[in-house]
Amino acid sequence: MLAWAPLPLGSARPWAWNLLGLVAMLLLILSAIQELSKPSRRGLLKPLVPALVMGGAVAAWVVFQSLPWDVLGWHHPLWDRGGEVLGKKLAASLSIDREQSFIHLFRLMTYVAYFFIAWQAARRAAGAEAILRAVAAIGAVYAVYGLVEFVSPEPRILWFVKDTYVADVTSTFVNRNSYATFAGLGVLSNLVLIANVLIRNTDGTSRTSFVLSMVDTLLGKGRWWMLGLVLVSASLLMSHSRAGLAATLSAVLALTALIFLAPSTRAPWRFWFGSLVAAGGVAILVLTGASTFERLDLMSIDTELRPKIDEVVLRAIHDNPLAGTGLGSFSHIFPLYQPLTIVGFVDLAHNDYLENILELGVPAALLLFGAVLYLGARCVVGVFRRRRDVIYSCAGAAATVLIGVHSAFDFSMQIPAVVVTYAVILGVGVAQSVNSRDAV
């Protein structure tokens, strides 16, 4: 499913995300059967309880928002205006689009399911490594496809001729920023696997043996991950996504910092790893990204428009601070506040934080953010508490940095393929952050 999700335009179509959800339900049933046949030790879910409680409260709130009855007159006033136009009383609710609220809730539950499946599969280090290997390889394959179409005289997305972002790498995604987020997760996965190979194979008995083992490891057991890193990084740069590049660089810096700070990875290879990361970044910029910064200077339309959209969304939040307007209702509520200075139909806020606050209300949105932040923090705690296989917790924390930064500038977290990939990496990180002291 990780390999399938990016193929149908990032699974950003109803049938595609419904398929992701149905398969997730099937996998959950299979995992439950496995759990019944081989029960895990008691207390294994304990570290997840705070996130489950916060996430469960958000799900309950979305259902409450969508109930088709008037609770003490507490409903969105748009239902009254609609009733006046139609000449009859409508079944009012807090959500102005109940159907979309339930659809988006189903998508959220789908992402939680993939997180939980990955968490269960990654409780053993072998499972965690297998999942990250899959993410890294899948990212490299889609990068190759995107680069091939980029140099094609008639770029396509599958069998569709590209009519937007023709001069940018988007692979099977429509939007370059969404692909950049997906590619950034691929960059992190390949880097993590390279670090893992170095941890296992460097020989520190002497300076000579250390250097030789480093070279042998990078050109031997780590050669495919090195190649994958180059391919995915090149496709990320050629997407010309400013937010995607900034978010990925932030995540790579976070990953490198965690590797340097982790007590269990204190070895000379860390300095070589940091040097290789820096040198590789410079080399890729020189070889494939010469035009990137020139193009960034020319892309000012989005930069000018997005602050205007944010201002409008903040005004809408001010009018609906607690109850929200219903999950998935942004495209209906924004036109009510849209000024003449913003031309065209705006269906997404280009800022997931503001969009979620508007739709869920401030309290529920903070609970949603808190659940994800808590899981990311669990990964950071695991970096300092674990004595082995700490690199997987580093991956979960760094991926959370990438998603957290990019969500402030775009809507990549509303592309199912991106969220499923992130949820799986986060599940791996959380699973490997737990030690025997956490399960009692």
Secondary structure, DSSP 8 states (H G I E B T S, - for coil): -TTTTTTTGGG-SHHHHHHHHHHHHHHHHHHHHHHHHS---TTTTGGGHHHHHHHHHHHHHHHHHT-SS-BTTBS-THHHHHHHHHTS-----S-S-HHHHHHHHHHHHHHHHHHHHHHHHTTSHHHHHHHHHHHHHHHHHHHHHHHHHHHSSS-EETTEE--SSTTS--TT-SSHHHHHHHHHHHHHHHHHHHHHHHHHH---SSHHHHHHHHHHHHHTTTHHHHHHHHHHHHHHHHTT-HHHHHHHHHHHHHHHHHHHH-GGG-STHHHHHHHHHHHHHHHHHHHH-TTHHHHHHH--HHHHHHHHHHHHHHHHHHHSTTT-S-TT-HHHHGGGT--TTS-S-----S-HHHHHHHHH-HHHHHHHHHHHHHHHHHHHHHHHH-SS-THHHHHHHHHHHHHHHHTTT--GGGSHHHHHHHHHHHHHHHHTT--GGG--
